[in-house]
Structures are given as structure tokens and as C-alpha cells.
């Protein structure tokens, strides 16, 4: 699949050419780019200043990790920075300069990729300024036991739009068993499709910003339209709790429109193109499109404004079940409501009372003498914990990201 890349320098979207120099890639805010590109899946975020040792964009990169699924690289040279990024929600970290067993063993291998940045078939580190003499294959072979994959960048083609050196990429892929992402010079949809056919992701920046490669076109091009006779089964799912809302279909044209507009646009055999909400129903903001492993169906992850079924239920498969995510939403809504008389709002406005209730409920849970009592006290504690998280402007999903960042480490922080 396509992995759009956002380089960051001085808080703005930037790019290098052949690992040298720096120029603005887009006038748009990187946050807006992340929201847009994130609709087709994982994006690459590169802190160029941190990579070169000329600055730092850590806070902004953390923000981007909360907007889209991100693979983050650039200046990750200590465990503290790595864990901070994972806890912010980074899906994957790409390690370059510090890619050595001693460092990699401190991190969860399933969340780590190694950068194989190569100029003239030799690895370059320290912001692409230092050549260590090792080849990409040598580095990949040596570090494979500690990571989940590799990002192979042909530096002399990076930012040039000269096209990818496919032979070099294929030679590496044939020699290693872990997943590989290719970068450096990719300029056409055909290249993205060719890479996808052999199981390789294409990381692209320059060609997208210059309009040479359409990012939505590249996404739709890898799907198996022939197998599904031109209409792709489309599962519409609530992005907040995973509830299936409805089953629809997409054509290539409606899918491109959905991706580019951020709206749930589907195809119906009787009515043709249909944007959810145009017929008086509730709109569904499209967060992300995810293909299945065979590229023959997709999931739309959406945030609906209300019930989506014509029967008035939340889902075509029934009403929305209660979940902690739903409770978290309700608490946040109460925090923003003009009515200040609710119990939840009272707690949010009174830190002393809020903290006392957490201690009270925790003590009652510990002292519970029956299954029924333990269940009730745990429910009280979970509610008050979510209120406390809202007071700290922290969501349940961020707590999950914190826990996920710890998974697979040899020790817990």
C-alpha cells in the first residue's frame, strides 16, 4: 500500500532532496495533512530537524500520532524519546542511527522497524551525513532478530522523482524475510501497484506534494476491482468502538470521492452514488479506509452524527451496545455542556471532591467481600477514573496507547 510521508522542519511540512538541503513541501498545516493522508491508513512522519540534530518537533509529532496511525522516524536515539512516542500513539518507530542490538532490545520488537538509508548501496546515518560502510543487506541480516521490518530508502533518488530502483529493492526483499517498505524516487501509481503486488509498501512524499502521484488514486489502484466486478464490498464501522453500522458497496469513483472528501460516499445499484446524510439521515465523517488482505473488500471507519439505519437504530445490525468508549464520550459531552448541574460536571469543577471519590471507590473495591460488591465498586471506580482523565484532557484511547506501548518490553516503566 501507499504510505504518504510528512517531513517536519520548524513545525512545517518539509522535504529533503537526496538527503541534503531542506525545502518546504506544502503550505498546509501538518495536522491537516495527517488527517487527510490518514484516511488511507498509516502515514510516515519524519522529524527532519531531530534527524539532523538542528532542532526538535517532538510535541508536534506527538499530536500527529493522535490524529493518524503514524510510523515515526528522525532523531529517535534514546529509550525515553522512543517510549514517549509510543505512548503518544505511534504505531511504529523507525530507528536509524541507534539501530544496534543493545538499543533495539530495550524496545518492543513488534513496534520497531530499522531504517536502511543507503547512498550508493552503503548505509548512511546521522541525518544521512555519515557512511558506516555497511550495506543494506548486511544491516538487515544483522538486525532482523530485533525488529518487525525495514524501511529501505535509496537516498540518491530521494526527492528526485526519478523513479524507484526496483532491481535493488527486489534484491533486498528476496534476501530478507521481514516486511520491507521502499522509498526514494517513487513517482507513479504503477510503481506503487508493482510494489504492492510483491508485498512491499511504498513510502512517498515529493511526488504527492508536487501532484505527480495522486494519493487516493494510488490507494484505489491496488484494490482487486476485477475480482469484485467493479463494486467493492464496504463494511461501515464505528471508529470509536468497532461496532458494524452497515454493509455497502464502493466503485472506484465513489471510493476516491470518499477518501478525498472525508465523507461516507457509497454506491447503490438502484440509486448510484450516495453520500450518507444527503437524504436527511445522519452524516458519517470518514476517518479511515482499510482494505482486507486480499484487496477485495474495505472497511470504512467512520464517526456518525447519530443513528444511521433507516429504521432509526444506531446500526443496521441493531442498537449500539454500551461500552467504556461510549461512557467516555458522555463524560466529555457533559464537560462541554452549558448545563453545570450534572453530577459529572460538578466533579469536573471540583478537584478535591473528584480526588476524594477516586480514593473512596478504590478503597471500597479493595474491601469488597462478594462478587456483586466487587463488580459494583469497580464500575464506580471506572466511572470516576474516566472523569479524572477528562479533567486532564486525556482520553480512554490514549490510555490504551500507553498500555500498548508497554506491551512486549522486557520490563515495564
N, C-alpha and C positions, 0 to 999 in steps of 0.2 A: 504494500500500500504506500501511498504518498505520506511523507512526514514533513509538513511545512516547517521551515526554520525561521526563528526570530532571533537575530543577534541584538544584544543590548549594549549600548555605549552611552554613558552620561544620561541614562534614563530614556533614551530614544532608540528606535529601531535602526540598526546599522549593519553594515556588512564589510567584509574584507575581500581583497582580490589576491588570490594565490598566497593567502596567509599574511599579506602585507598591506599596510595602509588601512585607512578607515574612511568610509563614506556613509552618508545617510541612506538607508534602504527605503524608508517610507516616512511621510509626514504624519501618518496616523499614529495615535497613541498605541503603544504595545499591548495595552489591555484590550483595546478594541480588536486588534489583530488576533489576539489569543482567543477571544470569544468567537470570532469568525472562523479562523482556521480549526479551532477545536471542534467544530461541527462534524469534521470528518475523522476525528479520532485524536491520536497522540500527536503533539507538536514538539519540536526541538527548541529549547531556549538556551542560548549561549551567552554567558556573561563575558563579553569580549574584554572589558576593562580588567576584570579579575584574572582572565587568562593571561593577559599581557603584563599584569602587575602594575597597571596605571590607575586603578580605581576599583570601585565596588558597586554593584547594583543588587545586593542581596535582598533588600526589602522589597524591591520591585519584582524580582524573580519569585519571591515567596508569594506575592499577590497573584502572579500569573499561574502559579501552581494551584491556587484556589479557584481559578477561572476555567482551566482546561487541563486535561491529562498531559503532563509535561515530562519529557526527558531533559534533564538539566546538565549542562557542562560548562566548563570555564572556571578555573581557579579553585576547584574542589581538592584541597591539599591537606586538610586535617579532618579528623573524625567529627569534631564539633560542627563544622560547617555542613558536612555530609548529613549528619543526623538532623540538623535544623531544617535542611531542605526536604528530607523525607517526612519529617513531622509536619511540614507545611503542605504536604500532599503530593510532592514529586513522585511520579510513577517509577522513574528510573533515573539513576545518576550515571553520567558518562565520565570516567576517570582517565586522564591523560598522563600528566607529568608524574603523579604519585602512583601510577599503575605498577605496583610491586606487591608481591605476595604478603609482606608484612603489613602493609596498609590495607589491602583488599580483604584480608582475613578479619579485620575489625568491622566489616560492613556486611549486611545481608546479601549473599551472593545472588539471590533471585531478583534483586533490585538494581544490580550493577552491570554496566557494560564498560568495556575498555575502548578508548579511542585509539584507532590505528591511523593516525595522521601521518601521511607519507609524502615526501617530496623525492622524486627520482628513486622510488622504491626503498627509501630509508626513513625510519620513524623520526619525526620532529616533535619536540616537546617545548615546554616553557613558552607558550604563546607562539608556537611554530618558529622559534628562533634558534633552537638547539638541536643538532643532529647527533643522535647517540650511536649510529652505526648499525642498529638492529633493523632487520627487515620486518614488514607487517606480519608475514607468516611466522617468523621466529618469535615475535612478541605474542601473537595469538596462541601459538602452541604452548608457550611457557606459562601463560596466564589463564588458559582455558579452565583449569580446575577451580578458579576462584570467582568466576563471573557467569552471567547468563547470556552474553552475546558481545558483539563488536560493532563499532561504527567505523567503517573504512572510508576515509576521506583522501582522495587523490589531490593533494594540496596545489600542485601546479596547474590544475584545471579549475580549482575552486573560484567561483565568481566570474569565470570567463565565458560561460555558455558555449564552450567548445564541444560539448558532448562528453559523456562518460567513457572512460577507457574500459569497455565491457570485458575485454580479454583479461585484464588484470583482476577485475572483480571476480570473474568466474574462476580464475585460477585459485584465488584465496578461498572462495566458497567450497570448492571441491576438496580443499585440503583441511578444512576445519569442520567440526560437527555442530557447533553452536550457531544460532541465528546471526546474520550479518545485515547491517544497513549500509547502503552505499551512498556516497556523497562526492561532489566535486565535478562541476561542469554539466550536470543533468539539465537538459533544456527542452525535452519534448515529452508529450504524453506517451508516445511509442516506447520511449526508454523506460518510463515508469511501468508500463504494461509488461515489457520484456523482463524486467527485474521481478515483478510480481509473479510471473509465470514460473520462475525458478525459486520462489520463496524468499526474495530479498526486498526489503523496504527501501524506498528512495527518499533520501532527505534532501530537500530543495529549498533554496532561498532566493537567489538572484533572479532566476527565470520567472518565479512567481511575481516578484515586485516589478519587474520590467514588462510583465504581461505576455511574455513569450510562452509560458505554460499556464493554462487555466487550471487552478487547483480543484475546482468542482468537476471539471471535465476529466481530470486525471483520476479522480476517485471513481466516477461512474464508468470509466473505460475499463477498469479491471474486473468489473462485475460480469457474470456469465449471462448476458441477455439472450443468447441463442438457446440456452438450455431452458429458459423460462418463457420462451416465445414472446419476448418483448415486454412482459409485465412482471415485475419482481414482487414476490410476497413481502409484505411490510408489516411487521409487528409494532404496534404503537404502545409504548411502555412509559409509565410514570417515572421520570428521572429521579424522583425523591425516594421512593420506596420499592421500586421494581414491579409494581402492580401492572399487569397487562390490561390496557384500556380497550383496544380493538384490533382487528386484523384488517389490513387494507392492501392495496397494490400500488406500485410505482412504475411509471415509464421512465425512460432516460430523461425526458424533458421535465416531468414533474419532480424528479429527484434533484436535478440541477437547480430548479427553482426553489425547492425546499431548502437545500443547502445554502444557497446564496441569500435567501430572504430571511432565514431563521424562523420560518412558519411551517406548520404541518400541512404540506400540499400532497394530495394523493390522487390516484386515478381510479375512476369508477367506470365500468363498462357501459352503464346506461347514461351517465351524465358527463363522462370525460373528466377533465381536470376539476379537482375540488379542493379548495383551501378551507380547512376546518375553521368554522366560525362565520364564514361568509353567508351561511344560510340561517343565521340567527342563533346558532349554537355558541359554545364557548371556544375561544381561541386556544390553541396549543402551541406555545413557544417551543421551537425545536432547539434542543441543546446539543444533541449529537446523533450521528448516524453510524451504526456499527454493522458491518457485513458478517455473515456466517463464514465458517472455514472454507466452504466450497464456493463462495462468492455468488450464491444463488438465492439469497434472501437477506433482508436487512432489518435491523431494529431501529425505530425512531425513539430516542429518549426525549421525552417532552415534559413540559410543565404546564398542565392545563389550568385554565382560569376557573374551572368548575366542572360539573358532570359533563361527560362527552357523549354518552349514549342518547339516542333519540327517545328512549324510554324515561329519561330523567335520572338514571343511575350514574354513578361515577364512572363505571366501566361497562362495556358490553358483556362482560363476564360477571356482573354483579356489583354490589356496593363496595366501597373501599374499606378494607379491614383496618382496625385500629393498629397503630404502630408507634414506636418511640419517635420516629421521624414526624409523624402527624402531631404528636404531643409537642414536639419541639417547635413545629410551625405555629401551633395555637399559642404557645407561650410568647413567641416573637410577635405575633399579631397583637396580643394583649399589651405588650411593651410599647407598641406604636399607637394603640387606640387612644382616642381623646378621652374616653371614659376612664377615670382614675379610681373607680370604686371597687374594682375586682380584687379578689384575694391575691392573684398573681401580681397585679400592678402594685399592690401595697407592699409585697415582699421586695419587688424591684426597687421601690423608692425608699426602703428601709433596710440598709445593710446589716444593722445589728440584729433585727428580727430574723432576717434571712439566714444569717450565720447560726443563730440560736436554733432555728428549726432543723438545719442540717445536722447539728450535733445531737439534738433531741431524737431525730429519726434514726440516726446511726446507732445511738445507744439502745433504742428500743428494738432495733433489728438484732443487735448482738445479744440482747437479753431475752429474745423471743423463746418461748417454751413449747411451741407447737408449729406444725407446718402452716396452718391457717394464719397464725400470728406473724410468722416469718414472711409469708407472702404479702400480707397487708403492709407490714412495716417496710419491706423492700420497695413496694410500689410508692409509698410516701417518700422514701429516700430518693428514689429515681426522679420523681417529680421535682423535689426541691433542689436536687443536683442540676437538673436542666434549667431551672430558674437561675441558679448561680452562674451557669455557663452563659446564659443570655445577658446577665449583668456584666459579664466580662467580654461581651460581644464575640463569643465563641460558640460555634455550632456543634451539634452532635457529630456531623460528618468530619469535623476537624479532630474530634476526639478519636474517631475511628482511624483517621490518618496517623495520629500519634501512636496508636496501638500497632497499626500495620508497619510503621517504621521500625518498631522493635522486633517484629517477627523475623526469625532466622538469625538473629545476632547471637554471638556466643555468650553475651551477658546483657542484662537489662540495665539501662541507665536509670 
